[in-house]
């Protein structure tokens, strides 16, 4: 993949760093129970920032059902501002990447304009019109991804399309009161945006290609690892959004004193339960939460086994030793953090680091997939 500009990869790496920070900070917001601390979107109690003065807090409490918690509200609104900054940076990347495509800049600019115009309409409660404009912008971006004939242009446009949908998921997270399928989708959207940026930055960095005879087989193993990792991240989001992280108490590897306690897999994975339910604190009973926790642990074993096998294979390959060692250490640390979450009662720092560990694993696996090539 050729770089569309000599500084493009530097801008892309800046976006990677910002996306990583937003993913980790977003986990901190969610795990500190600040996800509904701003009951409206994209404003916070009708403000671009959040209420801080006594009269502002009194006015917000009179206008909204949810009382202001300033120590939480700043976390949610700062996260939104950081996400908006990332969106603008990705827009710049897309505009630079599509310069040589026919009507490329015009397509991106019009799509971004449609999405931007939908925001004030949404704030003004014109939900139908806002949704139509946002959907039109997304469809235009999708058509552009298909139409463009350059790898960087396609990937940058796909990343922009993903981050727009991620913003919609952020809105639904608030308006649908932490619905688990939306919260989990929001996590996956953040990880997908981060992964796309890692691929874009890696593929456009000059001289970053790793030529290896084992590349074809290793790439197949890495794709399998990426699929397993994505599944485990989704299960982690489902565990967190259903408040099932401590469903087994503080026991590991046993659960509630048994290897297989009573559990309810059917109720555990009902994805849609209607609109209007407040999911803060969770709505599932004990057996359903236990089932979620058990499945999350079971898939963790598969992910650990596969990625450790890949790490050992890479460690034995000249030129990939350091990356193999890093992958092995990271996946081991991720398992240790998962166990620590249970044994220590889900302290905020370990839970946040657990999300960071998942993102760093994606960074390694996606970066390798973007760079590995077989000899000509």
Residue pairs with C-beta under 8 A, 6 or more apart in sequence:
1 151
1 152
1 155
1 203
1 204
2 150
2 151
2 152
2 204
3 9
3 152
3 204
3 205
3 206
4 96
4 97
4 98
4 99
4 100
4 150
4 152
4 153
4 204
5 96
8 93
8 96
8 97
8 152
8 204
9 201
9 204
9 205
9 206
11 89
11 92
11 93
11 96
12 93
12 197
12 200
12 201
12 204
13 201
13 205
14 89
15 86
15 89
15 90
15 93
15 197
15 201
16 194
16 197
16 198
16 201
16 363
18 82
18 85
18 86
18 89
19 86
19 190
19 193
19 194
19 197
20 194
20 356
20 359
20 363
21 82
22 79
22 82
22 83
22 86
22 190
23 190
23 191
23 194
23 355
23 356
23 359
24 352
24 355
24 356
24 359
25 75
25 78
25 79
25 82
26 79
26 83
26 186
26 187
26 190
27 351
27 352
27 354
27 355
27 356
28 75
28 348
28 352
29 35
29 75
29 76
29 79
30 183
30 240
31 240
31 346
31 348
31 351
31 352
32 72
32 75
32 348
33 72
33 280
34 69
34 72
34 73
34 75
34 76
35 76
35 173
35 174
35 178
35 183
35 280
36 66
36 174
36 177
36 178
36 280
37 44
37 69
37 72
37 73
37 75
37 76
38 44
38 45
38 50
38 73
38 76
38 77
38 80
38 174
39 45
39 64
39 65
39 66
39 174
40 46
40 64
40 174
41 80
41 122
41 170
41 171
41 174
41 175
42 80
42 84
42 119
42 123
42 171
43 123
44 50
44 51
44 73
44 76
44 77
44 80
45 51
45 56
45 60
45 63
45 64
45 68
45 73
46 60
46 63
47 56
47 60
49 77
50 68
50 70
50 73
50 74
50 76
50 77
51 57
51 59
51 60
51 68
51 70
51 73
52 70
57 68
57 70
60 68
61 67
61 68
80 170
83 166
83 167
83 170
86 163
86 193
87 163
87 164
87 167
90 156
90 159
90 160
90 163
90 193
90 197
91 108
91 112
91 160
93 156
93 159
93 160
93 200
94 108
94 156
94 157
94 159
94 160
95 105
95 108
95 109
96 156
97 150
97 152
97 153
97 155
97 156
97 157
98 104
98 105
98 107
98 108
98 144
98 148
98 150
98 153
98 156
98 157
99 105
100 150
100 153
101 107
101 147
101 148
101 149
101 150
101 153
104 144
104 148
104 153
107 140
107 141
107 143
107 144
107 147
108 141
108 144
108 157
108 160
110 137
110 140
111 137
111 138
111 140
111 141
111 144
111 160
112 137
112 160
113 137
114 133
114 134
114 136
114 137
114 140
115 133
115 134
115 137
115 138
115 164
117 133
118 129
118 130
118 131
118 132
118 133
118 134
118 137
119 130
121 129
121 130
121 133
122 130
122 171
134 164
134 168
137 164
138 161
138 164
138 165
141 157
141 158
141 160
141 161
141 164
142 161
144 157
145 154
145 157
145 158
145 161
148 154
148 157
151 203
152 200
152 203
152 204
155 196
155 199
155 200
155 203
156 200
158 196
159 193
159 196
159 197
159 200
162 189
162 192
162 193
162 196
163 193
165 189
166 186
166 189
166 190
166 192
166 193
169 182
169 185
169 186
169 189
170 186
172 179
172 182
173 179
173 182
173 183
173 186
176 182
176 275
177 276
177 277
177 278
177 279
177 280
178 241
178 278
178 279
178 280
179 273
179 275
179 277
179 279
180 238
180 241
180 242
180 271
180 279
181 271
181 272
183 237
183 240
183 241
183 279
184 234
184 237
184 238
184 241
186 237
187 233
187 234
187 236
187 237
187 240
187 355
188 230
188 233
188 234
188 237
191 230
191 233
191 358
191 359
191 362
194 359
194 362
194 363
195 362
195 366
198 362
198 363
198 366
198 367
198 370
199 366
199 367
199 369
199 370
202 208
202 366
202 367
202 370
202 371
203 370
203 371
208 371
209 371
209 373
210 319
210 320
210 368
210 371
210 372
210 373
211 373
211 374
211 375
212 218
212 317
212 319
212 320
212 372
212 373
212 374
212 375
213 374
213 375
214 313
214 317
215 372
215 373
215 374
216 374
218 310
218 313
218 314
218 317
218 368
218 372
219 369
219 372
221 306
221 309
221 310
221 313
222 310
222 365
222 368
222 369
222 372
223 369
224 306
225 303
225 306
225 307
225 310
225 365
226 362
226 365
226 366
226 369
228 299
228 302
228 303
228 306
228 307
229 303
229 307
229 358
229 361
229 362
229 365
231 299
231 303
232 296
232 299
232 300
232 303
232 358
233 358
233 362
235 292
235 295
235 296
235 299
236 296
236 354
236 355
236 358
238 244
238 269
238 292
238 296
239 245
239 292
239 293
239 296
240 351
241 279
242 268
242 279
242 282
242 284
242 288
242 289
242 292
243 281
243 282
243 284
243 289
244 268
244 282
244 284
244 288
244 289
244 290
244 292
244 293
244 296
245 293
245 341
245 342
245 346
245 351
246 342
246 345
246 346
247 255
247 286
247 289
247 290
247 292
247 293
248 254
248 255
248 256
248 261
248 290
248 293
248 294
248 342
249 255
249 256
250 342
250 343
250 344
250 345
251 257
251 342
252 339
252 342
252 343
253 259
253 297
255 261
255 290
255 293
255 294
256 290
260 294
261 290
262 287
262 290
263 287
263 288
263 290
263 291
263 294
264 285
264 287
264 288
264 290
264 291
265 291
265 295
267 284
267 285
267 287
267 288
267 291
268 284
268 288
268 289
268 291
268 292
268 295
269 291
269 292
273 283
277 283
282 289
284 292
300 335
300 338
303 331
304 331
304 332
304 335
307 327
307 331
307 361
307 365
308 328
308 331
308 332
310 324
310 327
311 324
311 325
311 327
311 328
311 331
312 324
312 328
313 324
314 320
314 321
314 323
314 324
314 327
315 321
315 324
315 325
315 328
316 324
317 324
323 364
323 368
326 364
327 361
327 364
327 365
330 357
330 360
330 361
330 364
331 361
333 357
334 354
334 357
334 358
334 361
337 350
337 353
337 354
337 357
338 354
340 350
341 347
341 350
341 351
341 354
344 350
